[in-house]
Amino acid sequence: NEVVRDGETGLLVSPGDDVQLAQALKRLLGDHALRGRLSEAGRAQAEQVSWPRIAERIERYYLELLGAR
């Protein structure tokens, strides 16, 4: 739930809750527009937390720290 925002970038269910999982899957199967929105938003979010993006942020942070001295 740190990366996936329920209803925005995916559907979250409680671990081990088979009923909740089945309901979420049923919801996705029955709603083409929801699948499209979640898919698009999920890809965009995944790009933001990819290792290359994180490495860029860390590098910028260190460069800022070094420049401040």
N, CA, C and O atoms as a CHARMM CRD file, in Angstrom:
* protein
*
  276
    1    1 ASN  N      0.80300  -1.19900   0.00000 PROA 1      0.00000
    2    1 ASN  CA     0.00000   0.00000   0.00000 PROA 1      0.00000
    3    1 ASN  C      0.84700   1.26400   0.00000 PROA 1      0.00000
    4    1 ASN  O      0.30300   2.36900  -0.00800 PROA 1      0.00000
    5    2 GLU  N      2.16300   1.12300   0.00900 PROA 2      0.00000
    6    2 GLU  CA     3.03200   2.28900  -0.09100 PROA 2      0.00000
    7    2 GLU  C      3.16400   2.75800  -1.53700 PROA 2      0.00000
    8    2 GLU  O      3.46100   3.92700  -1.78300 PROA 2      0.00000
    9    3 VAL  N      2.95000   1.87200  -2.47700 PROA 3      0.00000
   10    3 VAL  CA     3.07500   2.22100  -3.89300 PROA 3      0.00000
   11    3 VAL  C      1.70300   2.24700  -4.56100 PROA 3      0.00000
   12    3 VAL  O      1.42300   3.11500  -5.38800 PROA 3      0.00000
   13    4 VAL  N      0.86500   1.30200  -4.20300 PROA 4      0.00000
   14    4 VAL  CA    -0.45900   1.20800  -4.81400 PROA 4      0.00000
   15    4 VAL  C     -1.44600   2.04000  -4.00100 PROA 4      0.00000
   16    4 VAL  O     -1.57200   1.87200  -2.78700 PROA 4      0.00000
   17    5 ARG  N     -2.14600   2.94400  -4.69700 PROA 5      0.00000
   18    5 ARG  CA    -3.20000   3.73400  -4.06300 PROA 5      0.00000
   19    5 ARG  C     -4.53200   3.09800  -4.45300 PROA 5      0.00000
   20    5 ARG  O     -4.90100   3.05800  -5.62700 PROA 5      0.00000
   21    6 ASP  N     -5.23400   2.60900  -3.45100 PROA 6      0.00000
   22    6 ASP  CA    -6.47000   1.86000  -3.68500 PROA 6      0.00000
   23    6 ASP  C     -7.46500   2.67800  -4.50400 PROA 6      0.00000
   24    6 ASP  O     -7.81800   3.80200  -4.14700 PROA 6      0.00000
   25    7 GLY  N     -7.90200   2.08700  -5.60200 PROA 7      0.00000
   26    7 GLY  CA    -8.87500   2.73100  -6.46700 PROA 7      0.00000
   27    7 GLY  C     -8.27600   3.71300  -7.45000 PROA 7      0.00000
   28    7 GLY  O     -8.97300   4.21200  -8.33300 PROA 7      0.00000
   29    8 GLU  N     -6.97500   4.00100  -7.30600 PROA 8      0.00000
   30    8 GLU  CA    -6.30800   4.92900  -8.21600 PROA 8      0.00000
   31    8 GLU  C     -5.28100   4.22100  -9.09200 PROA 8      0.00000
   32    8 GLU  O     -5.28900   4.36500 -10.31400 PROA 8      0.00000
   33    9 THR  N     -4.40000   3.45800  -8.45700 PROA 9      0.00000
   34    9 THR  CA    -3.36600   2.74500  -9.20900 PROA 9      0.00000
   35    9 THR  C     -3.50800   1.22900  -9.08600 PROA 9      0.00000
   36    9 THR  O     -2.69200   0.47900  -9.62100 PROA 9      0.00000
   37   10 GLY  N     -4.52100   0.79600  -8.39600 PROA 10     0.00000
   38   10 GLY  CA    -4.77100  -0.62500  -8.21800 PROA 10     0.00000
   39   10 GLY  C     -5.86500  -0.83200  -7.19800 PROA 10     0.00000
   40   10 GLY  O     -6.45100   0.12900  -6.70000 PROA 10     0.00000
   41   11 LEU  N     -6.13600  -2.06100  -6.89200 PROA 11     0.00000
   42   11 LEU  CA    -7.11500  -2.39000  -5.86100 PROA 11     0.00000
   43   11 LEU  C     -6.39300  -3.15400  -4.75700 PROA 11     0.00000
   44   11 LEU  O     -5.74300  -4.16800  -5.01300 PROA 11     0.00000
   45   12 LEU  N     -6.51200  -2.66800  -3.55200 PROA 12     0.00000
   46   12 LEU  CA    -5.88000  -3.33000  -2.42000 PROA 12     0.00000
   47   12 LEU  C     -6.87800  -4.23900  -1.71800 PROA 12     0.00000
   48   12 LEU  O     -8.04900  -3.89500  -1.55600 PROA 12     0.00000
   49   13 VAL  N     -6.40000  -5.38500  -1.31300 PROA 13     0.00000
   50   13 VAL  CA    -7.20500  -6.31000  -0.51800 PROA 13     0.00000
   51   13 VAL  C     -6.37200  -6.74200   0.67900 PROA 13     0.00000
   52   13 VAL  O     -5.14200  -6.71900   0.63500 PROA 13     0.00000
   53   14 SER  N     -7.04500  -7.13100   1.73400 PROA 14     0.00000
   54   14 SER  CA    -6.34800  -7.58600   2.93800 PROA 14     0.00000
   55   14 SER  C     -5.63700  -8.90100   2.64900 PROA 14     0.00000
   56   14 SER  O     -6.19800  -9.77400   1.98700 PROA 14     0.00000
   57   15 PRO  N     -4.40600  -9.05400   3.13900 PROA 15     0.00000
   58   15 PRO  CA    -3.67800 -10.31100   2.92900 PROA 15     0.00000
   59   15 PRO  C     -4.47900 -11.50200   3.46500 PROA 15     0.00000
   60   15 PRO  O     -5.00300 -11.46500   4.57900 PROA 15     0.00000
   61   16 GLY  N     -4.56100 -12.53900   2.66500 PROA 16     0.00000
   62   16 GLY  CA    -5.23300 -13.76000   3.08200 PROA 16     0.00000
   63   16 GLY  C     -6.75000 -13.72500   2.98500 PROA 16     0.00000
   64   16 GLY  O     -7.40900 -14.71400   3.30600 PROA 16     0.00000
   65   17 ASP  N     -7.31500 -12.60600   2.55000 PROA 17     0.00000
   66   17 ASP  CA    -8.77500 -12.49400   2.45500 PROA 17     0.00000
   67   17 ASP  C     -9.23000 -12.90300   1.05500 PROA 17     0.00000
   68   17 ASP  O     -9.27900 -12.08700   0.13500 PROA 17     0.00000
   69   18 ASP  N     -9.55700 -14.17800   0.92100 PROA 18     0.00000
   70   18 ASP  CA    -9.95300 -14.72100  -0.38000 PROA 18     0.00000
   71   18 ASP  C    -11.22600 -14.08600  -0.91100 PROA 18     0.00000
   72   18 ASP  O    -11.36400 -13.88400  -2.11800 PROA 18     0.00000
   73   19 VAL  N    -12.14700 -13.77500  -0.03000 PROA 19     0.00000
   74   19 VAL  CA   -13.42300 -13.18400  -0.44500 PROA 19     0.00000
   75   19 VAL  C    -13.17300 -11.79700  -1.02400 PROA 19     0.00000
   76   19 VAL  O    -13.71300 -11.45700  -2.07700 PROA 19     0.00000
   77   20 GLN  N    -12.35900 -10.99500  -0.34500 PROA 20     0.00000
   78   20 GLN  CA   -12.03000  -9.65800  -0.83400 PROA 20     0.00000
   79   20 GLN  C    -11.31100  -9.72100  -2.17700 PROA 20     0.00000
   80   20 GLN  O    -11.58200  -8.92300  -3.07400 PROA 20     0.00000
   81   21 LEU  N    -10.40500 -10.66400  -2.30700 PROA 21     0.00000
   82   21 LEU  CA    -9.67700 -10.83800  -3.56500 PROA 21     0.00000
   83   21 LEU  C    -10.63900 -11.20000  -4.69200 PROA 21     0.00000
   84   21 LEU  O    -10.55900 -10.64000  -5.78500 PROA 21     0.00000
   85   22 ALA  N    -11.53400 -12.12300  -4.43000 PROA 22     0.00000
   86   22 ALA  CA   -12.51000 -12.52900  -5.43700 PROA 22     0.00000
   87   22 ALA  C    -13.39700 -11.34800  -5.84100 PROA 22     0.00000
   88   22 ALA  O    -13.70700 -11.18100  -7.02100 PROA 22     0.00000
   89   23 GLN  N    -13.80500 -10.53200  -4.87100 PROA 23     0.00000
   90   23 GLN  CA   -14.63500  -9.35600  -5.16500 PROA 23     0.00000
   91   23 GLN  C    -13.87100  -8.35500  -6.03200 PROA 23     0.00000
   92   23 GLN  O    -14.42800  -7.78800  -6.97300 PROA 23     0.00000
   93   24 ALA  N    -12.60300  -8.14200  -5.71100 PROA 24     0.00000
   94   24 ALA  CA   -11.78300  -7.20000  -6.48100 PROA 24     0.00000
   95   24 ALA  C    -11.60700  -7.70100  -7.91700 PROA 24     0.00000
   96   24 ALA  O    -11.70200  -6.92500  -8.86800 PROA 24     0.00000
   97   25 LEU  N    -11.35000  -9.00000  -8.06500 PROA 25     0.00000
   98   25 LEU  CA   -11.19300  -9.56600  -9.40800 PROA 25     0.00000
   99   25 LEU  C    -12.48900  -9.47700 -10.20300 PROA 25     0.00000
  100   25 LEU  O    -12.47300  -9.16300 -11.39300 PROA 25     0.00000
  101   26 LYS  N    -13.60500  -9.75200  -9.54800 PROA 26     0.00000
  102   26 LYS  CA   -14.90600  -9.65700 -10.19000 PROA 26     0.00000
  103   26 LYS  C    -15.16700  -8.21800 -10.65100 PROA 26     0.00000
  104   26 LYS  O    -15.66600  -7.98200 -11.75100 PROA 26     0.00000
  105   27 ARG  N    -14.82100  -7.27900  -9.79300 PROA 27     0.00000
  106   27 ARG  CA   -14.98500  -5.86500 -10.12900 PROA 27     0.00000
  107   27 ARG  C    -14.16200  -5.49500 -11.35800 PROA 27     0.00000
  108   27 ARG  O    -14.64700  -4.79800 -12.25000 PROA 27     0.00000
  109   28 LEU  N    -12.92100  -5.96100 -11.40400 PROA 28     0.00000
  110   28 LEU  CA   -12.05900  -5.68100 -12.55000 PROA 28     0.00000
  111   28 LEU  C    -12.57800  -6.34200 -13.82800 PROA 28     0.00000
  112   28 LEU  O    -12.55900  -5.73800 -14.90100 PROA 28     0.00000
  113   29 LEU  N    -13.03600  -7.57600 -13.70100 PROA 29     0.00000
  114   29 LEU  CA   -13.55400  -8.27500 -14.87900 PROA 29     0.00000
  115   29 LEU  C    -14.78600  -7.58700 -15.45900 PROA 29     0.00000
  116   29 LEU  O    -15.00500  -7.61400 -16.67000 PROA 29     0.00000
  117   30 GLY  N    -15.57900  -6.98000 -14.60200 PROA 30     0.00000
  118   30 GLY  CA   -16.81900  -6.37300 -15.04800 PROA 30     0.00000
  119   30 GLY  C    -16.73200  -4.90600 -15.43400 PROA 30     0.00000
  120   30 GLY  O    -17.71300  -4.33100 -15.90500 PROA 30     0.00000
  121   31 ASP  N    -15.56300  -4.29000 -15.23900 PROA 31     0.00000
  122   31 ASP  CA   -15.46700  -2.84400 -15.48700 PROA 31     0.00000
  123   31 ASP  C    -14.24300  -2.52800 -16.34900 PROA 31     0.00000
  124   31 ASP  O    -13.14200  -2.31500 -15.84200 PROA 31     0.00000
  125   32 HSD  N    -14.46500  -2.50300 -17.65400 PROA 32     0.00000
  126   32 HSD  CA   -13.38700  -2.25500 -18.61200 PROA 32     0.00000
  127   32 HSD  C    -12.74300  -0.88600 -18.38600 PROA 32     0.00000
  128   32 HSD  O    -11.52000  -0.76400 -18.45600 PROA 32     0.00000
  129   33 ALA  N    -13.54000   0.13300 -18.11900 PROA 33     0.00000
  130   33 ALA  CA   -13.01300   1.49300 -17.90600 PROA 33     0.00000
  131   33 ALA  C    -12.11800   1.53500 -16.66600 PROA 33     0.00000
  132   33 ALA  O    -11.06500   2.17200 -16.68000 PROA 33     0.00000
  133   34 LEU  N    -12.53000   0.86800 -15.60800 PROA 34     0.00000
  134   34 LEU  CA   -11.72400   0.82500 -14.38300 PROA 34     0.00000
  135   34 LEU  C    -10.39000   0.14500 -14.65700 PROA 34     0.00000
  136   34 LEU  O     -9.34400   0.62800 -14.22200 PROA 34     0.00000
  137   35 ARG  N    -10.42100  -0.97200 -15.37600 PROA 35     0.00000
  138   35 ARG  CA    -9.16700  -1.66700 -15.72100 PROA 35     0.00000
  139   35 ARG  C     -8.23400  -0.73600 -16.47500 PROA 35     0.00000
  140   35 ARG  O     -7.03400  -0.70200 -16.20300 PROA 35     0.00000
  141   36 GLY  N     -8.77500   0.01500 -17.41800 PROA 36     0.00000
  142   36 GLY  CA    -7.96200   0.94500 -18.20100 PROA 36     0.00000
  143   36 GLY  C     -7.36000   2.03400 -17.34100 PROA 36     0.00000
  144   36 GLY  O     -6.17200   2.33600 -17.45600 PROA 36     0.00000
  145   37 ARG  N     -8.18300   2.63500 -16.46500 PROA 37     0.00000
  146   37 ARG  CA    -7.68400   3.71500 -15.59500 PROA 37     0.00000
  147   37 ARG  C     -6.60200   3.20900 -14.64500 PROA 37     0.00000
  148   37 ARG  O     -5.55300   3.83600 -14.49100 PROA 37     0.00000
  149   38 LEU  N     -6.86800   2.07200 -14.01300 PROA 38     0.00000
  150   38 LEU  CA    -5.89700   1.51800 -13.06900 PROA 38     0.00000
  151   38 LEU  C     -4.60700   1.14300 -13.77700 PROA 38     0.00000
  152   38 LEU  O     -3.51500   1.36700 -13.25500 PROA 38     0.00000
  153   39 SER  N     -4.73600   0.57800 -14.95100 PROA 39     0.00000
  154   39 SER  CA    -3.56300   0.16600 -15.72400 PROA 39     0.00000
  155   39 SER  C     -2.69700   1.37300 -16.08000 PROA 39     0.00000
  156   39 SER  O     -1.48000   1.35200 -15.90000 PROA 39     0.00000
  157   40 GLU  N     -3.33300   2.41000 -16.58200 PROA 40     0.00000
  158   40 GLU  CA    -2.60300   3.61500 -16.97600 PROA 40     0.00000
  159   40 GLU  C     -1.93500   4.28000 -15.77100 PROA 40     0.00000
  160   40 GLU  O     -0.75100   4.61400 -15.81100 PROA 40     0.00000
  161   41 ALA  N     -2.70300   4.46600 -14.71300 PROA 41     0.00000
  162   41 ALA  CA    -2.16700   5.11000 -13.51100 PROA 41     0.00000
  163   41 ALA  C     -1.09800   4.24100 -12.85300 PROA 41     0.00000
  164   41 ALA  O     -0.11200   4.75600 -12.32600 PROA 41     0.00000
  165   42 GLY  N     -1.29500   2.93600 -12.88500 PROA 42     0.00000
  166   42 GLY  CA    -0.31700   2.02500 -12.29100 PROA 42     0.00000
  167   42 GLY  C      1.01700   2.06700 -13.01000 PROA 42     0.00000
  168   42 GLY  O      2.07300   2.05800 -12.37700 PROA 42     0.00000
  169   43 ARG  N      0.96700   2.11400 -14.33200 PROA 43     0.00000
  170   43 ARG  CA     2.21700   2.21500 -15.10600 PROA 43     0.00000
  171   43 ARG  C      2.94700   3.51600 -14.79800 PROA 43     0.00000
  172   43 ARG  O      4.16500   3.52100 -14.61600 PROA 43     0.00000
  173   44 ALA  N      2.20500   4.61700 -14.74000 PROA 44     0.00000
  174   44 ALA  CA     2.81400   5.91900 -14.44500 PROA 44     0.00000
  175   44 ALA  C      3.43700   5.91300 -13.05100 PROA 44     0.00000
  176   44 ALA  O      4.53200   6.44200 -12.85700 PROA 44     0.00000
  177   45 GLN  N      2.74900   5.32200 -12.08700 PROA 45     0.00000
  178   45 GLN  CA     3.27400   5.25000 -10.72200 PROA 45     0.00000
  179   45 GLN  C      4.51000   4.35400 -10.66800 PROA 45     0.00000
  180   45 GLN  O      5.48400   4.68400  -9.99200 PROA 45     0.00000
  181   46 ALA  N      4.47500   3.23500 -11.36800 PROA 46     0.00000
  182   46 ALA  CA     5.61500   2.31500 -11.37100 PROA 46     0.00000
  183   46 ALA  C      6.85700   2.99500 -11.94800 PROA 46     0.00000
  184   46 ALA  O      7.97300   2.76000 -11.48500 PROA 46     0.00000
  185   47 GLU  N      6.65800   3.82300 -12.94200 PROA 47     0.00000
  186   47 GLU  CA     7.78300   4.54800 -13.53100 PROA 47     0.00000
  187   47 GLU  C      8.42400   5.49000 -12.50100 PROA 47     0.00000
  188   47 GLU  O      9.64300   5.65800 -12.48200 PROA 47     0.00000
  189   48 GLN  N      7.60200   6.09200 -11.65700 PROA 48     0.00000
  190   48 GLN  CA     8.11000   7.02300 -10.65000 PROA 48     0.00000
  191   48 GLN  C      8.92900   6.33000  -9.55600 PROA 48     0.00000
  192   48 GLN  O      9.78600   6.95900  -8.93400 PROA 48     0.00000
  193   49 VAL  N      8.67800   5.06700  -9.32200 PROA 49     0.00000
  194   49 VAL  CA     9.39500   4.35200  -8.25900 PROA 49     0.00000
  195   49 VAL  C     10.35700   3.31500  -8.81900 PROA 49     0.00000
  196   49 VAL  O     10.79100   2.41300  -8.10200 PROA 49     0.00000
  197   50 SER  N     10.69100   3.44300 -10.10600 PROA 50     0.00000
  198   50 SER  CA    11.65500   2.51800 -10.70400 PROA 50     0.00000
  199   50 SER  C     13.05200   2.84400 -10.18500 PROA 50     0.00000
  200   50 SER  O     13.30600   3.96300  -9.74000 PROA 50     0.00000
  201   51 TRP  N     13.94100   1.88400 -10.24100 PROA 51     0.00000
  202   51 TRP  CA    15.29700   2.09800  -9.73300 PROA 51     0.00000
  203   51 TRP  C     16.01400   3.25000 -10.44500 PROA 51     0.00000
  204   51 TRP  O     16.70000   4.02300  -9.77700 PROA 51     0.00000
  205   52 PRO  N     15.88900   3.39900 -11.76300 PROA 52     0.00000
  206   52 PRO  CA    16.55100   4.54700 -12.39100 PROA 52     0.00000
  207   52 PRO  C     16.04200   5.88600 -11.85400 PROA 52     0.00000
  208   52 PRO  O     16.83300   6.80800 -11.65600 PROA 52     0.00000
  209   53 ARG  N     14.74600   6.00300 -11.61800 PROA 53     0.00000
  210   53 ARG  CA    14.18700   7.24800 -11.07100 PROA 53     0.00000
  211   53 ARG  C     14.67900   7.48700  -9.64700 PROA 53     0.00000
  212   53 ARG  O     15.04300   8.60700  -9.28800 PROA 53     0.00000
  213   54 ILE  N     14.68700   6.44300  -8.85100 PROA 54     0.00000
  214   54 ILE  CA    15.14800   6.58300  -7.46400 PROA 54     0.00000
  215   54 ILE  C     16.62300   6.96100  -7.44800 PROA 54     0.00000
  216   54 ILE  O     17.03700   7.81100  -6.66000 PROA 54     0.00000
  217   55 ALA  N     17.41700   6.33600  -8.31200 PROA 55     0.00000
  218   55 ALA  CA    18.84900   6.64900  -8.39100 PROA 55     0.00000
  219   55 ALA  C     19.05500   8.11100  -8.78500 PROA 55     0.00000
  220   55 ALA  O     19.93900   8.77400  -8.24200 PROA 55     0.00000
  221   56 GLU  N     18.25600   8.61900  -9.71500 PROA 56     0.00000
  222   56 GLU  CA    18.35400  10.03600 -10.11100 PROA 56     0.00000
  223   56 GLU  C     18.09200  10.94600  -8.92100 PROA 56     0.00000
  224   56 GLU  O     18.81400  11.91900  -8.70400 PROA 56     0.00000
  225   57 ARG  N     17.06100  10.63000  -8.15500 PROA 57     0.00000
  226   57 ARG  CA    16.71900  11.45500  -6.98500 PROA 57     0.00000
  227   57 ARG  C     17.83700  11.43600  -5.94900 PROA 57     0.00000
  228   57 ARG  O     18.18800  12.47000  -5.38000 PROA 57     0.00000
  229   58 ILE  N     18.38300  10.26300  -5.71300 PROA 58     0.00000
  230   58 ILE  CA    19.47300  10.15500  -4.73600 PROA 58     0.00000
  231   58 ILE  C     20.68700  10.93700  -5.21700 PROA 58     0.00000
  232   58 ILE  O     21.31800  11.65700  -4.44300 PROA 58     0.00000
  233   59 GLU  N     21.01000  10.79200  -6.50000 PROA 59     0.00000
  234   59 GLU  CA    22.14900  11.51900  -7.05400 PROA 59     0.00000
  235   59 GLU  C     21.94200  13.02700  -6.92300 PROA 59     0.00000
  236   59 GLU  O     22.85700  13.73800  -6.51000 PROA 59     0.00000
  237   60 ARG  N     20.75800  13.52300  -7.26800 PROA 60     0.00000
  238   60 ARG  CA    20.45700  14.95500  -7.13700 PROA 60     0.00000
  239   60 ARG  C     20.60000  15.42100  -5.70100 PROA 60     0.00000
  240   60 ARG  O     21.12900  16.50000  -5.43500 PROA 60     0.00000
  241   61 TYR  N     20.12700  14.60300  -4.78400 PROA 61     0.00000
  242   61 TYR  CA    20.19900  14.93500  -3.36700 PROA 61     0.00000
  243   61 TYR  C     21.65800  15.08700  -2.91600 PROA 61     0.00000
  244   61 TYR  O     22.01300  16.06200  -2.25500 PROA 61     0.00000
  245   62 TYR  N     22.48700  14.12100  -3.27800 PROA 62     0.00000
  246   62 TYR  CA    23.89800  14.19400  -2.90400 PROA 62     0.00000
  247   62 TYR  C     24.59100  15.38100  -3.56600 PROA 62     0.00000
  248   62 TYR  O     25.40600  16.05200  -2.93400 PROA 62     0.00000
  249   63 LEU  N     24.27700  15.64200  -4.81900 PROA 63     0.00000
  250   63 LEU  CA    24.87800  16.79300  -5.50200 PROA 63     0.00000
  251   63 LEU  C     24.46500  18.09900  -4.83900 PROA 63     0.00000
  252   63 LEU  O     25.27600  19.02000  -4.73600 PROA 63     0.00000
  253   64 GLU  N     23.22200  18.19500  -4.39000 PROA 64     0.00000
  254   64 GLU  CA    22.77200  19.37700  -3.66300 PROA 64     0.00000
  255   64 GLU  C     23.53000  19.52600  -2.35800 PROA 64     0.00000
  256   64 GLU  O     23.94700  20.62600  -1.99500 PROA 64     0.00000
  257   65 LEU  N     23.70800  18.42000  -1.65400 PROA 65     0.00000
  258   65 LEU  CA    24.44400  18.45800  -0.39000 PROA 65     0.00000
  259   65 LEU  C     25.89100  18.90100  -0.61400 PROA 65     0.00000
  260   65 LEU  O     26.41600  19.71700   0.14300 PROA 65     0.00000
  261   66 LEU  N     26.52200  18.37200  -1.63400 PROA 66     0.00000
  262   66 LEU  CA    27.90400  18.72600  -1.92600 PROA 66     0.00000
  263   66 LEU  C     28.01300  20.18400  -2.35500 PROA 66     0.00000
  264   66 LEU  O     28.98200  20.85800  -2.00700 PROA 66     0.00000
  265   67 GLY  N     27.03800  20.67600  -3.10000 PROA 67     0.00000
  266   67 GLY  CA    27.04300  22.06000  -3.55900 PROA 67     0.00000
  267   67 GLY  C     26.80000  23.04400  -2.43500 PROA 67     0.00000
  268   67 GLY  O     27.19800  24.20500  -2.52900 PROA 67     0.00000
  269   68 ALA  N     26.15400  22.59800  -1.37600 PROA 68     0.00000
  270   68 ALA  CA    25.83000  23.49100  -0.25500 PROA 68     0.00000
  271   68 ALA  C     27.03900  23.75700   0.61200 PROA 68     0.00000
  272   68 ALA  O     27.02100  24.67100   1.43700 PROA 68     0.00000
  273   69 ARG  N     28.08400  22.97800   0.44200 PROA 69     0.00000
  274   69 ARG  CA    29.25900  23.14800   1.31700 PROA 69     0.00000
  275   69 ARG  C     30.14100  24.21700   0.82300 PROA 69     0.00000
  276   69 ARG  O     31.17300  24.49700   1.43300 PROA 69     0.00000
